[in-house]
Amino acid sequence: MTERVITRESVRTLDQEDSLSEFRSQFYLQEHTYYMDGNSLGLLSKKAEKALLTSLNDWKKHGIEGWTEGQQPWYYMSEKLGELTAPLIGAAPEEVINTGSITTNLHQLLATFYKPEGKRTKIIADALNFPSDIYALKSQIELHGLDPNEHLIQVESSNGHTLTEEDIIAAMDDTAALLLLPSVLYRSGQLLDIEQLTAAAHKHGIIAGFDLAHSIGALPHKLDQWDVDFAVWCTYKYLNSGPGGVGGLFVNQKHLGRKPGLAGWFSSKKEKQFDMDHELTPSDSAGAFQIGTPHILSSAPLLGSLEIFHEAGIEAVRQKSLKQTRLMMDMLHQELNEAGFQIATPLEDSQRGGHISLLHPEAASICKALKQEGVIPDYRSPNVIRLAPIALYTSFEEVYDVMMILKEIMNKGKHKQYKNERGIIA
Ligand SMILES: *Cc1c(COP(=O)(O)O)cnc(C)c1O
């Protein structure tokens, strides 16, 4: 905890010294609203909007020719986006493709890499991951005629919020074929040690895959250096591609050339695709793991959004993000010590993603009171409030305001007027 007292003046100084402050004006922020949910759906930027309009205009102007003749040719857009995403994750351009969603990409890569054989049949995951990932793992196990109860190992958490690398590594042996973990846990915001876990998995001959949903766009990765086998992510969270924005996947160079488990004509080598041959010639790149026609209008905004990341630099984004989540925790300590909150997020910078997770028995009604005051939080049943300051568009002063609003709610019991129940989307 910082020793100095945090004041509005002291956080204003942080804003004045912030090298990323200029990016805020590139986003559509609503007046009198504190948007703390950019880890669920990032806000629209002017660049993303422009890129989408360019694709619409390409359609308007070129019709079918837009595939190759447009200003943003549709036929190469997924590859182009892969190339622009690669620096965010420490990958080579050919290892990355923009396609599908987390869940469909996971199905694709499990169909490709999960090959239960002999006694090596199990998948190691964790008990805290997002349900969709677990559903995908279970259905892939069942597709092999195996029983998930026996073949899916979910490493437990001792406190219900975080995992330890030691526990995960202890679950590894030569009955495991594949490991799938989140980089950052969606509830607590814990960042796992991807490098250590991958090295341990490889020592046991286990394929290591990661879901980067809550880390891509929030912090840098070195997937090649860490020798990760595959990764999946969405782009509508920290990457600000818009609702339903097309996701992405990474396949390590050493696995490129492998036949996709789920093939389609977009798995083809680009110059062969229109030969219309019934024998697939898969792409040599991660493009081989595409299936059908790319969703252009849900991909285009990411072209603009990634431009912003390139201008800002992911290292700078991470440094500001850490400062902001640290400020939140320090303010909780300074202003809300008596309010009954517990921080589920690890306090160490090296173990923290981009959001803070607060636990409170009245979390649902507190979130309703926050919304009434113009703060958009993110509630996860039954007792989690997630708050995500976004380095590209949240100011330090906003973080200060949000915590003071929360203090006022708790001091006055403003949340008591609401039912402590969740709404339909939370
Ligand atoms: C957001 C999120 C998802 C959502 O999957 P989609 O297929 O994109 O709907 C899946 N897993 C994790 C860990 C997530 O955070």
The ligand as an SDF file (V2000), in Angstrom:
LIG
                    3D

 15 15  0  0  0  0  0  0  0  0999 V2000
  -15.6340  -14.0130  -22.5980 C   0  0  0  0  0  0  0  0  0  0  0  0
  -15.1970  -15.4170  -22.4530 C   0  0  0  0  0  0  0  0  0  0  0  0
  -15.7210  -16.4350  -23.2590 C   0  0  0  0  0  0  0  0  0  0  0  0
  -16.7870  -16.1920  -24.2920 C   0  0  0  0  0  0  0  0  0  0  0  0
  -16.6820  -17.0820  -25.3570 O   0  0  0  0  0  0  0  0  0  0  0  0
  -17.2750  -16.7190  -26.7800 P   0  0  0  0  0  0  0  0  0  0  0  0
  -17.1480  -17.9650  -27.5450 O   0  0  0  0  0  0  0  0  0  0  0  0
  -16.4770  -15.5830  -27.3280 O   0  0  0  0  0  0  0  0  0  0  0  0
  -18.7000  -16.3340  -26.5660 O   0  0  0  0  0  0  0  0  0  0  0  0
  -15.1980  -17.7100  -23.1090 C   0  0  0  0  0  0  0  0  0  0  0  0
  -14.2420  -17.9790  -22.2010 N   0  0  0  0  0  0  0  0  0  0  0  0
  -13.7380  -17.0190  -21.3990 C   0  0  0  0  0  0  0  0  0  0  0  0
  -12.6710  -17.3600  -20.4050 C   0  0  0  0  0  0  0  0  0  0  0  0
  -14.2080  -15.7220  -21.4840 C   0  0  0  0  0  0  0  0  0  0  0  0
  -13.7370  -14.7780  -20.6690 O   0  0  0  0  0  0  0  0  0  0  0  0
  1  2  1  0
  2  3  1  0
  2 14  2  0
  3  4  1  0
  3 10  2  0
  4  5  1  0
  5  6  1  0
  6  7  2  0
  6  8  1  0
  6  9  1  0
 10 11  1  0
 11 12  2  0
 12 13  1  0
 12 14  1  0
 14 15  1  0
M  END
$$$$
